[in-house]
Amino acid sequence: MKLIGNGSFGVVYQAKLCDTGELIAIKKVLQDKRFKNRELQIMRRLEHCNIVKLKYFFYSSGEKKDEVYLNLVLEYIPETVYKVARHYSKDEQTIPISFIKLYMYQLFRSLAYIHSLGICHRDIKPQNLLLDPKTGVLKLCDFGSAKHLVRGEPNVSYICSRYYRAPELIFGAIDYTTKIDVWSAGCVVAELLLGQPIFPGDSGVDQLVEIIKVLGTPTREQIREMNPNYTEFKFPQIKSHPWGKVFRACTPPDAISLVSRLLEYTPGARLSPLQACAHSFFDELREPAARLPNGRPLPPLFNFTEYELSIQPSLNDFLKPRATAAPAADAAGASAVAQPDHAHTPTGENAGASGLGGGSPGGPGAGGAS
């Protein structure tokens, strides 16, 4: 076994199944005997093409007496969105816009599924988005902070990694909703477009300052929507910064439109994950000629189960791929692969054709399910 990740939760190893030779990841977590492991309970419920698969689990003894470890045996996926973004930033580039579409669409699809089950991930960040660079498949991992939210039941507000923490959490809300994941996902989209975190706060309070610099000071009503119990309203009045000036001039308008609908103070005003999937920013993926830069077909993006189609049926027609293929001459032009140098030149939702922007999203690495 090879150590590939560690943190406050425990450690992650890469290993190989003896009977098949398949690579796997084993997440080893110290078990508190007083509680059932929430991560295991949740992962046993989940079955989705954009969520890392739990294959087996087992318990093992620790070095100390009475120490028991839970071992989650997960499918192994070599990369993360974090590593890929860092690969590009080292070359002073951002991930090509078409890859951002491909990856973020799959994130929103995974969120639509878990949210429909009442499960909130509570730690959406680039490090928890696993990638297979060959197939373009993204899978959400690390359900160590996840919880089934029940309206009216209290939850801890000190949750989620700081840069991706929704404002209602900073305001100390304990009766929040799955929309905290939508905020986090909006932060990830913005980060991939910018090449750096959009709200890089040094502390909880500074995190709020960074948000206010962009969104402006929240109104009393917005604060009530985030946390009805919060009364310490003592912020300087700052106007919102135009979204068009937050991003580079070459950022597609529909990308900016999507981010602006995700990063709303009022949780209920944020798009649902399926509404995000149906947004025009992702229309390129629905084109008949769309494919990966290596010429392979896109990973499964529209293999919706009956259950998924029952989540928000009014959106189903918007989620389906375009059925009619373009005429031969047009299709040849539409499927031309854009190069990374031009990845940010589209200026509208139909610009950039339907060939997904070129360039390898980074070579294989030792990512994991941490």
N, C-alpha and C positions, 0 to 999 in steps of 0.2 A: 504494500500500500504506500501511496505517496501523499504527503500532506499538501493540500492545495488551498486551504483557507482556514482562518481562525478569527475569533472575535469573542465578545462577551457571552455569546450563546454557547460556545464550544468550538469544535474543530470539524473540518471537512477533509476527507481523504478521497483520492482517486484509487479505484481498485478494479478488478476484473472478475467477472463471473466465471467460475471454474468450468461449468458445463458448456457454455456458449462462447466464452472469450470476450463477451460484450463488456465495454468499459462502463463503469458505474461510479457514482459519487456516494459516499457514506457520510452523512451528517451525524455527528456524535454529540449528544446533549446530556448534561447532568440532570437526572430526574429528581424532582421534588416529590417525595412520597405522599405529601399532603394533598397534592392536586393531580388530576388527570392532565395529561399533556394535551394542551389545546391544539398545538400544531399537528399532532398525529390525528386527533379527532377530525380536524378540518380536512387534512390531506386525504384521508380515507373516503371523504365524500366527493372529492373533485375528480372529474374526468373530462378533460378538454384539451384540444390540440395545441393551445397556447399556454398551458400550465404544465410545469415540470411534473413528470409522472412518478408517483410513489410505487416502487416495485415490491418491496418487502420492508419489514421492520423487525428488530429483535432487541433484546436487552442484554447488557453485559455488566460485569462487576468492575468496580474501580479499585484503585490501590488501597484506599481507606476502607475501613469496615463500614458496612451498610451503604456504601456508595453504589448507586445503580445508574447506568447510562442507557438512554434510549438511542438506538441507531436507526436512522432512516436511510434506506437504500433507494437511491434516486437515479433516474437516467442521467447520464453524463453528457453535458453540452459544453463545448470547449471555450466559448467566448462570452463576453458580456457587452452590453451597449457602452458601459463605462470604458472598457478597454479599447473598443473601436473608436469612440470619441477621442480618447487620449492619443491613439495612433494618428488621427488626423491633426489634432492640435499641435503635436510635435512638429508637424510640417507646416504649421500656421495655416491650416485649412479647417473647414468644417465638414461634417459628413454630407455627401451629396444629397440634395433635397429629395431625390427619389428613394434613397435608402431611409430617410427620415419618415417618409410616407409609409413605406413597407413595414418598418419596425413599429411605429406608433399605432398604426391601424391594428396590428396584432395585440398590442398592449390594451387598447380600448376594448377589443373583442374579449380578451380574458377578463377584464374588469366587468364588462356587461354580464358575463356568466356568474362570477362570484357574487356580485352585488345582487343579482336576482335571487340568490340563495340567502341573502341577508348577511353575507360575509364581507367584512372590510379588511383589506390587506394591512393597512396602517404603516407601511414602510416602502412605498413606491419610490424607487430611485434607480439610476442607471446601473448600479452594481447588482441589482436584483432582477435584471432583465437579461436572461441568457440568450445567446445567439449561436446558431449554426451557420457559419459563413458560407458553406457550400450550398445550402438549400435556401437560406434567407429566413428560416423559421425562427421566431422569437417565442420564448417561454418564460412566463412569470415564475419566480422562485422565492424561497424564504418566507414561509408562512409563520415564522416564529413570533411575530407581533400580531398576527391576524386574529380576528374575533368575530363571532356572530353577534351583531348589534341588535338589541331589542329596545324599541322606543320607550323612553321613560326610565330605563335602567342605566345607572351611572357607569361611565368608563373613565379611565385615566386620560388626562389631557396631555401629559408629558409622554408623547408617543411620536413616532415618525422622525426621520433624520432632519436636522434643522433646516437646511436649504429648501426642503420640500414640504415643510410643515404648514398646513393650512392656517389662515389667520384666526379661525375660531378656536384652534388649539392653543395658539399664543394667548388668546383672550381667556383661556382657562375653561372653555366649555367642557362639560362632562356628558352632555346628552347630544353628541354630534351624530352625523350620518355618514353614509358611504361616500358622500360628496367630498370628504377630506382626501380620498384617493384621486378624485377627479382633479382637485387642485394640484396634488403632487404630480399627476400625469401632465398637467399643463406646464408645470415647472420643467419637466423633462423635455417636452417638445420645445419650449423656449430655449433651454440650454443647448439643445442640438442645433437649433437655428443660429444661436449666438456664438457657440463655441466655448461658452463659459456659463456658470450658474447665473440665472437672472436675479436671484435674491440672495447674495452671499453674505448673510449676517454673521457677526462674530459671537452673538449671544441671542437669547430669546427676544429680548427687547430690541436689539439691533436688527434682528430679523424683521420685526414689524416696521422699523424705520426704513429698511430697504424696500419693503412692499409699498409703504406710503409714498416713497419717492416716485414710484411708477403709477400706482392706482390713485394717489391722492389720499387725503384724510378721509376715513370712513365717516358716513353720516351717523347720527344717533340711531336712526332706524336700521342701518346696516349692522351696527354694533349689537343692537337688540336681536337681530336675526342670527348673529354669530353666537352670542351668549347673553340671554336675557338678564342674567345675574351680574353682569359687568357694569359697574357704575362709575369707575374711575376715568371719566372722559376728560383728559387733559392734554390733548394733542394739538400742536400748532396746525393752523389751517393751511394745507398745501394742496395746490391744484394737481390734477392728474397729468401725467406726461403723455403726450400723444403716442399711441402704439406704433405708428409709422416711424417715429423718431427713436423708439427703443431698439428697433431692429435696423439692419443695414438697408440701404435703399434698394438693393437687388432682391430682398426677401419677397416672395410671392404674396400678393394681397390676401389670398385665401388662407395662407399659413398664419398671417397676422390675425385674420378674422377668427380662425379656430382658437388661437391662444387667448384672444380677448374674451371668448365665450367660455373658456375654462377657468381663467383667473379672475373670477368675480368675487367680491366680498361676500355677497349674499349666497349662502350655499345652494338655496333652491333655484337661483338664477343660472347656476352652472349647467352646462350641457350634461345629459346622461351619457354614459359610455357609448351606447348604441347611437345616440344622436351625433356623437363625435365621429363614429364610424361612417355615418351617412353624410358627413360634411363634405363640401365640394373639394376641400384640400386632398381628399383621397380618391377623387374621380379618376385620376390617372390609373389607379390600380384596377378599376372596373372596365377599362378599355380592352376590347378583344385581343389586341396585339401585344398587350403588356407582357413583359417577361424579365427575367434576371439578366444582368450584364453578360453572364457567361453563356447566354442563349437558352438556358434551361427555362422551363415553365416557372411561373411564380409558385411559391408554396401554397397549400390550400388556404384560401382566404374567404371563400364563399360556401364552404361545406357546412352550412348551418344545420343543426339538428332541429327537429320539430320543437324541442324545448326552447332553443335559442330564438326561433321565429315566434314563439308565444310571449316573449318578454315585452316587446313593444311592437305589436303587429302593424301599427300604422306606418312604421318605418321600413317594412319589408321590401316594398317596391324600390326604395332608394338604396337599399343595401345590395340588391342583386347586380351582377355584372351586366354590362351592355350586351345584349343578345346578338345584335347584327354585326357581322364582320365588315370591315371597310373594303371597298373595291381594291383589286390587286395593286394598282399603281399607287393608290393612297396608302394602302397597308404597308407597302415597302418603305414609304417615307415615315409612316407613323411608328414603325418598329425600329427605326434607326436608334442606335444606342448613343445617348448623350455622354460626353466625356466629363470627368469631374471638374475640369476648368470652367465649364459652362453650367455647372450644376445650379448656380444661383441666378441665372439670367432670366428664367421664366417670370413673366409679370402678371399672369392671369391663370385662372384655374384650368384652362385648356392648353397653356403653353407647355413646351417641353416634350410634346408628343407622348407616346405611351411606352417607349422603350425605357427601362429603368436605368438611371444614370450609372455610368461605368466606374471602374476602379474596384479593387478588392477591399472589402471592409476590414482588412487586417488579417494577418495569418493566424493559424491556430495557436492557441495559448492554453494555459492551465487555468481556465475559468472554473467555476464550480457552482455548487448549489448553496453557497453560504448566505 
